[in-house]
Amino acid sequence: MTAAFISHSACIKHEMGINHPECPERLGAINDQLLISGLLDFMDSYDAPLATIEQISRAHSTLYVDEIIAQSPEEGYHFVDPDTKMNPFTVTAALRAAGAAIHATDLVLAGKASTAFCCVRPPGHHAEYAAAMGFCFFNNVAIGMRHALDVHGLERIALIDFDVHHGNGSEDIFHDDDRVLMCSIFEQGIYPFSGEEPKGPNMVNVGLPSYSKGDKFREVVEEKWLPALEAFQPQMIYISAGFDGHREDDMGNLGLVEADYEWVSKKLMEVANKFCQGRVVSCLEGGYVLSPLARSVVAHVKVLIGVD
């Protein structure tokens, strides 16, 4: 059984203007590096389907979903916040990105894929139950998780978020859902300026001081995340895989490197193999400097597919 790589060309057509950090070139850099590394030879590639309104509405207000779709411009851009805007292709890209997480869930739970990496954009972890923000429109990983919980009937799912920015949208959606354990790290004092005070008892949020390096990150994983995961015994693990904590990425001020992403991926796979039959779905979030982003994804994906 091989791992799944899920993406779609529609995700490249969404763009938010010249020099915007969340750019289509992100996916090209990742694809090129995965191809050069030979990792795609160990994965089955799938086109992401379009998510339905019903599927998205398991994680978002139906009114909100309808409003986002209705705001799609015929040309030019429509701003949803000062940093986040839609072009005529954004809605389709967002539906494909959410559909990737759903399809990944189905493949992994059906035993057709061991693990899955969703190489999609726009990202999702800032999208709240009824609000788009932070480059995000629909919360891809949350939509996939609710599909696993509400359609497939899973009872315990862990969400791991190692983006440099707090996954406020995921916390907003899951803070009162005791079927979910969310473990996250983020840099203190930066956008979206939340996370220090968890919204629910199922949130293991740990803010890292600016300029923290891999040793501090690994300490948090060992002392906070792993004991919580051990106690929770998840049946499946989802990862909001943001790589903007890399020391070469100027969207944050953390000092992580590829070895740190490889290390945490190995720790999570150990948990998955112990409790989840190895079932892991990872969805791309942040990472805005192309070379470290692509290198970090390779470090992460090679662990998901079991290649040294």
C-alpha positions as CSV (number, residue, x, y, z in Angstrom):
1,M,0.0,0.0,0.0
2,T,1.5,3.3,-1.1
3,A,1.0,6.9,0.1
4,A,-1.2,9.3,-1.7
5,F,-0.2,12.6,-3.2
6,I,-3.3,14.8,-3.9
7,S,-3.3,18.1,-5.7
8,H,-5.0,19.9,-8.6
9,S,-4.0,22.3,-11.3
10,A,-6.9,24.6,-10.2
11,C,-5.0,25.4,-7.1
12,I,-2.4,27.2,-9.2
13,K,-5.0,29.6,-10.7
14,H,-5.9,31.2,-7.4
15,E,-3.6,34.2,-6.8
16,M,-3.8,37.4,-4.8
17,G,-1.6,39.8,-6.7
18,I,2.1,40.4,-7.5
19,N,4.5,39.8,-4.7
20,H,1.8,38.2,-2.4
21,P,3.6,35.6,-0.3
22,E,0.9,33.0,-0.7
23,C,1.6,32.5,-4.4
24,P,1.0,29.8,-7.0
25,E,4.8,29.2,-7.3
26,R,4.7,27.5,-3.9
27,L,3.1,24.4,-5.4
28,G,5.5,24.4,-8.3
29,A,8.5,24.5,-6.0
30,I,7.1,21.6,-4.0
31,N,6.3,19.5,-7.0
32,D,9.7,20.1,-8.5
33,Q,11.6,19.2,-5.4
34,L,9.5,16.0,-4.8
35,L,10.1,15.0,-8.4
36,I,13.9,15.6,-8.2
37,S,14.0,13.7,-4.9
38,G,12.3,10.7,-6.5
39,L,9.6,10.6,-3.8
40,L,6.7,10.8,-6.2
41,D,7.8,7.4,-7.5
42,F,6.7,6.0,-4.2
43,M,3.3,7.7,-4.2
44,D,0.0,7.4,-6.1
45,S,-1.1,10.8,-7.5
46,Y,-4.7,11.8,-7.4
47,D,-6.6,14.9,-8.6
48,A,-8.5,16.6,-5.8
49,P,-12.3,16.5,-6.3
50,L,-14.6,19.4,-5.7
51,A,-15.9,19.5,-2.2
52,T,-19.7,19.9,-1.9
53,I,-21.5,22.5,0.1
54,E,-22.7,19.7,2.4
55,Q,-19.2,18.5,3.1
56,I,-17.8,22.0,3.8
57,S,-20.8,22.8,6.0
58,R,-19.7,20.1,8.5
59,A,-17.0,22.5,9.5
60,H,-18.4,25.9,8.5
61,S,-21.7,27.8,8.7
62,T,-23.7,27.1,5.5
63,L,-24.5,30.8,5.4
64,Y,-20.8,31.6,5.4
65,V,-20.1,29.1,2.7
66,D,-22.8,30.6,0.5
67,E,-21.5,34.1,1.1
68,I,-17.9,33.1,0.1
69,I,-19.1,31.6,-3.1
70,A,-21.4,34.6,-3.9
71,Q,-18.5,37.0,-3.4
72,S,-16.4,35.4,-6.2
73,P,-15.5,38.3,-8.6
74,E,-16.0,38.0,-12.4
75,E,-12.7,39.8,-12.8
76,G,-10.1,41.4,-10.7
77,Y,-10.0,40.9,-6.9
78,H,-12.4,40.9,-4.0
79,F,-10.9,41.5,-0.6
80,V,-12.1,39.5,2.4
81,D,-9.5,41.1,4.7
82,P,-6.5,43.4,4.0
83,D,-4.2,40.3,3.3
84,T,-6.7,37.9,1.8
85,K,-8.5,38.3,-1.5
86,M,-10.3,36.3,-4.2
87,N,-9.8,36.3,-7.9
88,P,-12.2,34.6,-10.3
89,F,-10.6,31.2,-9.7
90,T,-10.4,31.3,-5.9
91,V,-13.6,29.5,-5.1
92,T,-12.8,26.6,-7.4
93,A,-9.3,26.3,-5.9
94,A,-10.7,26.4,-2.4
95,L,-13.3,23.7,-3.2
96,R,-10.5,21.5,-4.7
97,A,-8.3,22.1,-1.6
98,A,-11.1,21.0,0.7
99,G,-11.9,18.1,-1.6
100,A,-8.3,16.9,-1.3
101,A,-8.7,16.5,2.4
102,I,-11.9,14.6,2.0
103,H,-10.5,12.4,-0.7
104,A,-7.4,11.7,1.4
105,T,-9.6,10.7,4.3
106,D,-11.6,8.3,2.1
107,L,-8.4,6.7,0.6
108,V,-6.7,6.2,3.9
109,L,-9.7,4.9,5.8
110,A,-10.5,2.5,2.9
111,G,-7.0,1.1,3.1
112,K,-6.2,2.4,-0.5
113,A,-3.4,4.6,0.8
114,S,-1.1,4.3,3.8
115,T,-0.9,8.0,4.4
116,A,-1.7,11.1,2.3
117,F,-0.2,14.5,1.6
118,C,-2.5,17.2,0.2
119,C,-0.4,19.6,-1.8
120,V,-3.1,22.3,-2.2
121,R,-3.8,26.0,-1.8
122,P,-5.4,28.2,-0.6
123,P,-4.4,27.0,2.9
124,G,-7.0,26.6,5.6
125,H,-6.1,26.7,9.2
126,H,-7.0,30.3,9.8
127,A,-10.5,29.9,8.4
128,E,-12.9,30.0,11.3
129,Y,-16.4,28.5,11.5
130,A,-17.9,31.7,9.9
131,A,-14.9,33.8,8.8
132,A,-12.2,33.9,6.1
133,M,-8.8,35.3,7.1
134,G,-5.1,34.9,6.9
135,F,-5.0,33.7,3.3
136,C,-7.6,31.0,4.1
137,F,-11.2,30.6,3.0
138,F,-12.3,27.0,3.9
139,N,-10.5,25.0,6.7
140,N,-9.3,22.1,4.6
141,V,-8.0,19.9,7.4
142,A,-11.1,20.6,9.6
143,I,-13.4,19.6,6.7
144,G,-11.5,16.4,6.2
145,M,-11.6,15.6,9.9
146,R,-15.4,16.2,10.2
147,H,-15.8,13.9,7.2
148,A,-13.9,11.2,9.1
149,L,-15.9,11.8,12.3
150,D,-19.4,12.4,10.9
151,V,-19.4,10.2,7.8
152,H,-16.9,7.4,8.7
153,G,-17.8,7.4,12.4
154,L,-14.4,7.8,13.9
155,E,-14.5,8.7,17.6
156,R,-11.0,10.2,18.3
157,I,-8.9,12.2,15.9
158,A,-5.8,14.2,16.7
159,L,-4.9,17.4,14.8
160,I,-1.3,18.5,14.8
161,D,-0.4,22.0,13.7
162,F,3.2,23.1,13.5
163,D,2.8,26.2,11.4
164,V,4.5,29.3,12.7
165,H,1.1,31.0,13.1
166,H,-1.5,29.7,15.5
167,G,-4.3,27.7,13.8
168,N,-7.1,29.9,15.2
169,G,-9.6,28.6,12.7
170,S,-9.1,25.0,13.6
171,E,-9.3,25.9,17.3
172,D,-12.5,27.9,16.7
173,I,-14.1,24.9,14.9
174,F,-13.0,22.1,17.3
175,H,-12.6,23.7,20.8
176,D,-15.9,22.2,22.0
177,D,-15.6,18.9,20.2
178,D,-14.3,16.2,22.6
179,R,-13.7,13.8,19.7
180,V,-10.7,16.0,18.7
181,L,-7.4,16.7,20.4
182,M,-5.5,19.6,18.9
183,C,-1.8,20.0,19.5
184,S,-0.1,23.0,18.1
185,I,3.0,25.2,18.3
186,F,3.3,28.8,17.0
187,E,5.4,31.9,17.5
188,Q,4.2,34.1,20.3
189,G,3.1,37.6,19.5
190,I,2.5,37.4,15.8
191,Y,-0.6,37.0,13.6
192,P,-3.3,36.0,14.5
193,F,-2.3,37.1,18.0
194,S,-4.1,34.2,19.7
195,G,-3.5,30.7,21.1
196,E,-1.9,31.6,24.4
197,E,-5.2,31.0,26.2
198,P,-6.7,27.7,24.8
199,K,-10.4,27.9,24.1
200,G,-11.1,24.4,25.3
201,P,-9.6,21.5,27.4
202,N,-8.9,19.6,24.2
203,M,-6.4,22.2,23.0
204,V,-2.6,21.7,23.7
205,N,-1.4,25.0,22.4
206,V,2.2,26.0,23.1
207,G,3.5,29.4,22.0
208,L,7.2,29.6,21.4
209,P,9.2,32.7,22.0
210,S,10.6,34.4,18.9
211,Y,13.9,33.0,17.7
212,S,13.3,29.6,19.3
213,K,15.2,26.9,17.5
214,G,14.6,23.2,17.1
215,D,15.7,22.2,20.6
216,K,12.8,24.2,22.1
217,F,10.3,22.8,19.5
218,R,11.4,19.2,20.2
219,E,11.1,19.8,24.0
220,V,7.5,20.9,23.5
221,V,6.7,17.8,21.4
222,E,8.3,15.5,23.9
223,E,6.9,17.1,27.1
224,K,3.4,18.3,25.9
225,W,2.3,16.7,22.7
226,L,3.4,13.1,23.0
227,P,1.9,12.6,26.5
228,A,-1.4,14.1,25.4
229,L,-1.5,11.9,22.3
230,E,-0.6,8.9,24.4
231,A,-3.5,9.5,26.7
232,F,-6.0,10.3,23.9
233,Q,-5.1,7.3,21.7
234,P,-6.3,8.8,18.4
235,Q,-7.7,6.6,15.7
236,M,-6.3,8.9,13.0
237,I,-3.9,11.9,12.8
238,Y,-4.3,15.0,10.7
239,I,-1.5,17.5,10.2
240,S,-1.7,21.1,9.4
241,A,1.7,21.2,7.8
242,G,3.0,24.7,7.8
243,F,6.7,25.2,7.1
244,D,7.0,29.0,7.8
245,G,8.8,28.3,11.1
246,H,11.9,27.5,9.0
247,R,14.8,29.8,9.8
248,E,15.0,31.0,6.2
249,D,11.3,32.0,6.1
250,D,10.7,35.7,6.9
251,M,7.0,35.3,7.7
252,G,8.1,34.3,11.3
253,N,11.1,34.4,13.6
254,L,11.6,30.7,14.5
255,G,14.7,28.8,13.7
256,L,13.5,25.4,12.6
257,V,15.2,23.4,9.8
258,E,14.4,20.4,7.7
259,A,15.8,18.0,10.3
260,D,13.2,19.3,12.8
261,Y,10.3,18.7,10.4
262,E,11.7,15.2,9.7
263,W,12.0,14.5,13.4
264,V,8.5,15.6,14.3
265,S,7.1,13.7,11.4
266,K,8.8,10.5,12.7
267,K,7.4,11.1,16.2
268,L,3.9,11.5,14.8
269,M,4.3,8.4,12.6
270,E,5.3,6.4,15.7
271,V,2.1,7.5,17.4
272,A,0.1,6.7,14.3
273,N,1.6,3.2,14.0
274,K,0.8,2.6,17.7
275,F,-2.8,3.8,17.8
276,C,-4.0,4.6,14.3
277,Q,-2.9,1.7,12.0
278,G,-0.5,4.3,10.5
279,R,-3.3,6.5,9.3
280,V,-2.1,10.1,8.7
281,V,-3.4,12.9,6.4
282,S,-1.2,15.9,6.0
283,C,-2.4,19.2,4.5
284,L,-0.1,22.0,3.3
285,E,-0.5,25.3,5.2
286,G,2.2,27.9,5.4
287,G,5.7,28.2,4.0
288,Y,6.5,31.2,1.8
289,V,10.1,31.2,0.8
290,L,10.2,28.6,-2.0
291,S,13.5,26.8,-1.4
292,P,13.1,26.0,2.3
293,L,9.5,25.3,1.8
294,A,10.2,22.7,-0.8
295,R,13.1,21.2,1.1
296,S,11.0,20.9,4.3
297,V,8.1,19.3,2.5
298,V,10.5,16.6,1.1
299,A,11.8,16.0,4.7
300,H,8.2,15.6,5.9
301,V,6.8,13.5,3.0
302,K,9.7,11.0,3.0
303,V,8.7,10.1,6.6
304,L,5.0,9.8,5.6
305,I,5.9,7.3,2.9
306,G,8.7,5.5,4.9
307,V,11.6,6.4,2.7
308,D,15.0,7.0,4.4
